[in-house]
């Protein structure tokens, strides 16, 4: 078996899963009431916290973090992101969290340099 085949592929999901879950658990989940004036600060805090942790990952990648928070009121939400990249080494990870008053969707894109 070649050494290249023995190397385990390390994906963006491998890098982002624990980081995103930790940040969402600490910052988003305790806030259970939707407040339109507080949501921009909440989005910034979540995005900055995820990005500051994930840049210390195993592989040199450029990371893009997107965070969407909507009020949980029964309204529909459809979102899509599209990229042109190298599917062998680049990737994305999506995480959705809900609490009593809000829904939070975080997408992390990792693109090799």
C-alpha positions as a Markdown table, in Angstrom:
| # | Residue | x | y | z |
|---|---|---|---|---|
| 1 | Unk | 0.0 | 0.0 | 0.0 |
| 2 | Unk | 1.4 | 3.4 | -1.0 |
| 3 | Unk | 2.0 | 6.1 | 1.7 |
| 4 | Unk | -0.5 | 8.3 | -0.1 |
| 5 | Unk | -3.3 | 5.7 | 0.3 |
| 6 | Unk | -2.4 | 5.3 | 4.0 |
| 7 | Unk | -2.9 | 9.0 | 4.7 |
| 8 | Unk | -6.4 | 9.6 | 6.1 |
| 9 | Unk | -8.4 | 12.3 | 4.4 |
| 10 | Unk | -9.1 | 15.1 | 6.8 |
| 11 | Unk | -12.2 | 17.1 | 5.8 |
| 12 | Unk | -13.7 | 20.4 | 6.6 |
| 13 | Unk | -16.4 | 18.6 | 8.6 |
| 14 | Unk | -13.6 | 16.9 | 10.7 |
| 15 | Unk | -12.2 | 20.4 | 11.4 |
| 16 | Unk | -15.5 | 22.2 | 12.0 |
| 17 | Unk | -17.9 | 19.8 | 13.8 |
| 18 | Unk | -16.6 | 20.2 | 17.4 |
| 19 | Unk | -15.8 | 23.9 | 17.0 |
| 20 | Unk | -19.2 | 24.8 | 15.7 |
| 21 | Unk | -21.0 | 22.7 | 18.2 |
| 22 | Unk | -19.0 | 24.2 | 21.1 |
| 23 | Unk | -19.6 | 27.8 | 20.0 |
| 24 | Unk | -23.3 | 27.3 | 19.3 |
| 25 | Unk | -23.7 | 25.5 | 22.6 |
| 26 | Unk | -22.1 | 28.4 | 24.5 |
| 27 | Unk | -23.3 | 31.4 | 22.6 |
| 28 | Unk | -26.6 | 30.6 | 20.8 |
| 29 | Unk | -28.4 | 28.0 | 22.9 |
| 30 | Unk | -28.7 | 30.0 | 26.1 |
| 31 | Unk | -30.5 | 32.9 | 24.2 |
| 32 | Unk | -34.1 | 31.7 | 23.8 |
| 33 | Unk | -35.9 | 34.9 | 22.9 |
| 34 | Unk | -35.6 | 36.5 | 19.4 |
| 35 | Unk | -34.6 | 40.1 | 19.7 |
| 36 | Unk | -34.2 | 41.8 | 16.3 |
| 37 | Unk | -31.8 | 44.4 | 17.8 |
| 38 | Unk | -29.6 | 41.8 | 19.4 |
| 39 | Unk | -29.3 | 39.3 | 16.5 |
| 40 | Unk | -26.6 | 41.2 | 14.5 |
| 41 | Unk | -24.3 | 41.1 | 17.6 |
| 42 | Unk | -25.1 | 37.4 | 18.2 |
| 43 | Unk | -24.3 | 36.6 | 14.5 |
| 44 | Unk | -21.0 | 38.5 | 14.8 |
| 45 | Unk | -20.1 | 36.8 | 18.0 |
| 46 | Unk | -20.8 | 33.3 | 16.7 |
| 47 | Unk | -19.0 | 33.9 | 13.4 |
| 48 | Unk | -15.9 | 35.4 | 15.1 |
| 49 | Unk | -15.7 | 32.7 | 17.7 |
| 50 | Unk | -15.9 | 29.9 | 15.1 |
| 51 | Unk | -13.4 | 31.6 | 12.8 |
| 52 | Unk | -10.9 | 32.3 | 15.6 |
| 53 | Unk | -10.9 | 28.7 | 16.6 |
| 54 | Unk | -10.9 | 27.0 | 13.2 |
| 55 | Unk | -7.9 | 28.9 | 11.8 |
| 56 | Unk | -5.7 | 26.8 | 14.1 |
| 57 | Unk | -6.7 | 23.6 | 12.3 |
| 58 | Unk | -4.5 | 20.9 | 11.0 |
| 59 | Unk | -4.5 | 21.9 | 7.4 |
| 60 | Unk | -3.7 | 25.2 | 5.8 |
| 61 | Unk | -7.0 | 26.4 | 4.4 |
| 62 | Unk | -8.8 | 29.6 | 3.9 |
| 63 | Unk | -12.1 | 29.5 | 5.9 |
| 64 | Unk | -15.3 | 31.3 | 5.3 |
| 65 | Unk | -18.0 | 31.2 | 8.0 |
| 66 | Unk | -21.6 | 32.1 | 7.4 |
| 67 | Unk | -24.2 | 32.4 | 10.2 |
| 68 | Unk | -27.9 | 32.9 | 9.7 |
| 69 | Unk | -30.3 | 33.4 | 12.5 |
| 70 | Unk | -34.1 | 33.6 | 12.0 |
| 71 | Unk | -37.0 | 33.9 | 14.4 |
| 72 | Unk | -38.7 | 30.6 | 15.0 |
| 73 | Unk | -42.2 | 31.6 | 13.9 |
| 74 | Unk | -43.2 | 29.0 | 11.3 |
| 75 | Unk | -42.1 | 31.1 | 8.3 |
| 76 | Unk | -40.1 | 29.2 | 5.6 |
| 77 | Unk | -36.5 | 29.7 | 4.9 |
| 78 | Unk | -34.6 | 28.5 | 1.8 |
| 79 | Unk | -30.9 | 29.1 | 1.4 |
| 80 | Unk | -28.2 | 28.0 | -1.0 |
| 81 | Unk | -24.5 | 28.5 | -1.4 |
| 82 | Unk | -22.5 | 27.4 | -4.5 |
| 83 | Unk | -18.8 | 27.4 | -5.0 |
| 84 | Unk | -16.3 | 26.3 | -7.6 |
| 85 | Unk | -13.5 | 24.4 | -5.9 |
| 86 | Unk | -11.4 | 21.2 | -5.9 |
| 87 | Unk | -13.7 | 18.6 | -4.4 |
| 88 | Unk | -10.7 | 16.4 | -3.5 |
| 89 | Unk | -9.4 | 18.9 | -0.9 |
| 90 | Unk | -12.0 | 21.7 | -0.4 |
| 91 | Unk | -15.3 | 21.3 | 1.3 |
| 92 | Unk | -18.1 | 22.7 | 3.5 |
| 93 | Unk | -19.9 | 21.8 | 6.7 |
| 94 | Unk | -23.4 | 22.9 | 7.7 |
| 95 | Unk | -24.8 | 22.9 | 11.2 |
| 96 | Unk | -28.4 | 23.7 | 12.3 |
| 97 | Unk | -29.4 | 24.5 | 15.8 |
| 98 | Unk | -32.8 | 25.4 | 17.2 |
| 99 | Unk | -34.0 | 26.7 | 20.5 |
| 100 | Unk | -37.3 | 28.0 | 21.7 |
| 101 | Unk | -37.2 | 31.3 | 19.8 |
| 102 | Unk | -34.7 | 31.0 | 17.0 |
| 103 | Unk | -33.1 | 28.8 | 14.4 |
| 104 | Unk | -29.3 | 29.2 | 13.6 |
| 105 | Unk | -27.7 | 27.8 | 10.5 |
| 106 | Unk | -23.9 | 27.9 | 10.3 |
| 107 | Unk | -21.9 | 27.1 | 7.2 |
| 108 | Unk | -18.2 | 26.7 | 7.2 |
| 109 | Unk | -16.3 | 26.6 | 3.8 |
| 110 | Unk | -12.7 | 25.4 | 3.7 |
| 111 | Unk | -10.7 | 26.1 | 0.6 |
| 112 | Unk | -7.1 | 25.0 | 0.2 |
| 113 | Unk | -4.4 | 27.6 | -0.4 |
